[in-house]
Amino acid sequence: MAQRQPNECCKLRADVKLEPGQGITVTDDTKTDNWPTADTFSSGSIIGNELGGTAGSYTEPWCDLDDDGVMATDGSEDPDYHSVSWGMLCFLGTLNLIIKWLFIIIMLVVTIMIMYGGFMYVTAAGDPERAGRGKKVLMYAVVGLAVALLARVIPALLRFIIGV
């Protein structure tokens, strides 16, 4: 049985913005125009490996997004952009999506914890133990809020450290 070729492309799951001087060269389908170094690739764009071959006879990278073992002939799986750093662009897109959802979930939990802790504190009716539990829940909610805000900073920090 023949082994399938690995995909050399991906569909971005979230927007990825490149800043000037990051050293990633991205070209369009015709390999004639270099895209600017500061550009935003929108969610749903297909990013593929650099085109192979010599001038006038470029070959597309293997791109089988639906994993059926066959490249689509209707152009639906053709990369919109090409880059040697396509894997990093796809990684950043997926990381941005995960962090966005994580932020939303944590903010919902923090909101519920603040309401619950405030309710416990207000309804303590002079019971120091119940008031203490309410304060503790509020403190944990603030810690959760700090974690959620840090989750929004992580992608920028990673881009700075990696240099992308």
C-alpha positions in Angstrom: 0.0 0.0 0.0 1.4 3.4 -1.0 2.0 5.9 1.8 0.1 9.1 1.5 2.1 12.3 1.2 1.7 14.7 4.1 -0.2 17.9 3.7 1.9 21.0 2.9 -0.9 23.4 3.6 -3.6 24.3 6.1 -6.7 26.5 6.5 -6.2 29.2 9.0 -8.6 29.0 11.9 -8.1 32.6 13.1 -6.7 35.8 11.7 -2.9 36.1 11.7 -1.2 39.5 11.4 2.4 39.8 10.4 4.4 42.8 11.4 7.2 44.4 9.4 10.6 42.8 9.8 9.5 39.4 10.8 11.3 37.7 8.0 8.4 35.7 6.5 8.0 36.1 2.8 4.6 35.2 1.5 3.7 35.1 -2.2 0.4 34.9 -4.1 -0.7 32.0 -6.4 1.2 33.3 -9.4 4.5 33.7 -7.6 4.9 37.1 -9.2 4.1 39.4 -6.3 5.7 39.4 -2.9 3.1 40.3 -0.3 4.1 43.0 2.1 5.8 41.9 5.3 2.9 43.5 7.3 -0.3 41.8 6.3 -3.3 40.1 7.8 -4.3 36.7 6.7 -7.9 36.1 7.4 -9.5 33.1 8.9 -10.3 30.6 6.2 -7.3 31.4 4.0 -5.4 28.4 2.8 -1.6 28.7 3.4 0.7 26.3 1.5 4.3 25.5 1.2 6.4 27.5 -1.3 5.8 26.6 -5.0 8.3 24.2 -6.4 9.9 24.0 -9.9 11.5 26.6 -12.2 10.1 29.7 -13.6 7.0 29.0 -15.7 6.6 25.4 -14.4 5.6 25.7 -10.8 4.1 22.8 -9.0 1.6 23.1 -6.2 2.4 21.7 -2.8 0.4 18.6 -1.7 -2.8 20.0 -0.2 -5.6 17.6 0.8 -7.6 19.4 3.4 -10.4 16.9 3.6 -8.0 14.0 4.0 -9.6 11.9 1.3 -6.2 11.1 -0.4 -7.0 13.1 -3.5 -6.3 16.7 -4.2 -9.4 18.6 -5.3 -9.5 19.5 -9.0 -12.0 22.3 -8.5 -9.5 24.6 -6.8 -11.2 24.5 -3.4 -8.0 23.2 -1.8 -5.5 25.4 -3.7 -3.5 27.6 -1.4 -4.3 31.3 -1.4 -0.8 32.2 -0.3 2.5 30.4 -0.3 5.3 30.6 2.2 8.3 28.5 3.4 7.0 29.4 6.9 3.5 28.1 6.2 3.6 25.8 9.3 4.3 28.7 11.6 1.5 30.7 10.2 -0.9 27.7 10.7 0.4 27.2 14.2 -0.2 30.8 15.1 -3.7 30.7 13.6 -4.6 27.6 15.7 -3.0 29.1 18.8 -5.0 32.3 18.4 -8.3 30.4 18.1 -7.6 28.3 21.2 -6.6 31.3 23.2 -9.7 33.2 22.1 -12.0 30.4 23.2 -10.1 29.9 26.4 -10.5 33.6 27.2 -14.3 33.4 26.6 -14.7 30.4 28.8 -12.6 31.8 31.6 -14.4 35.1 31.5 -17.8 33.3 31.9 -16.5 31.3 34.8 -15.0 34.5 36.4 -18.4 36.3 36.0 -20.3 33.4 37.7 -17.7 33.2 40.5 -18.0 36.9 41.2 -21.8 36.7 41.3 -21.6 33.6 43.6 -18.9 35.1 45.9 -20.8 38.4 46.1 -24.1 36.6 46.9 -22.3 34.5 49.6 -20.8 37.6 51.1 -24.0 39.7 51.1 -26.2 37.0 52.5 -23.7 36.0 55.2 -25.9 37.8 57.8 -23.0 38.3 60.2 -21.7 34.8 59.9 -17.9 35.3 59.7 -17.3 31.8 58.3 -19.8 32.4 55.4 -18.4 35.9 54.8 -14.9 34.4 54.7 -15.9 31.8 52.1 -17.5 34.6 50.0 -14.3 36.6 50.2 -12.3 33.5 49.2 -14.5 32.9 46.1 -14.1 36.6 45.1 -10.3 36.3 45.5 -10.2 33.2 43.3 -12.3 35.0 40.7 -9.8 37.8 40.6 -7.0 35.3 40.1 -9.1 33.7 37.3 -9.4 37.2 35.7 -5.7 37.6 35.9 -5.2 34.2 34.2 -7.7 35.2 31.5 -5.9 38.4 30.8 -2.6 36.6 30.6 -4.0 34.3 28.1 -4.6 37.3 25.8 -1.0 38.3 26.2 0.6 34.9 25.4 0.3 35.0 21.6 2.0 38.4 21.4 4.7 37.2 23.8 5.3 34.0 21.7 5.5 36.1 18.5 8.1 38.3 20.2 10.2 35.4 21.5 10.0 33.4 18.3 10.5 36.4 16.2 7.5 35.8 13.9 
